[in-house]
């Protein structure tokens, strides 16, 4: 069992690095946390490119259920970024629904708890949001804050942490 977190900016090469860390493994479960949107062909093309890079022996599961981290074996999560966005959608935080903050916190806790207790070898990919400007919109700041907090918690209990810049992976821990 080990937990590896791969961080980086958008289009930094973090997903390719995470996949390379698992090169040669045949039994990988790829947790895809973002499904294609029928009305966004560019996003669908990005997802298709990710799928095309994966070995045929890997199993893809489209999910945002933290319990899927507990399946054992080898798991690649791509990505925590879209996972947190989905948790925000599910919790109603965008519309400031009553109790949304508590629901989001509980969902994020479940994700981190699954990460820390899994018997699987997990490699998770996430965007580093702490290097950019403060988002102009309230929703952008909510997202940055939520993802930044989850990244810190995952990194705090990770066995390895990588930061990818311009395709160059740097091991932080």
Secondary structure, DSSP 4 states (H G I P E B T S, - for coil): -EEEEEEE-TTSSHHHHHHHHTTT-S-EEEEE--PPPTT-HHHHHHHHHHHHHS-TTSEEEE---GGGGGG-SEEEEE-HHHHHHHHHHHHTTTTT-TTHHHHHHHHHHHHHHHHHH--SEEEEEEE--SSSPPPSSHHHHHHHHHHHHHHHHHHHT-SEEEEEETTEEEE--
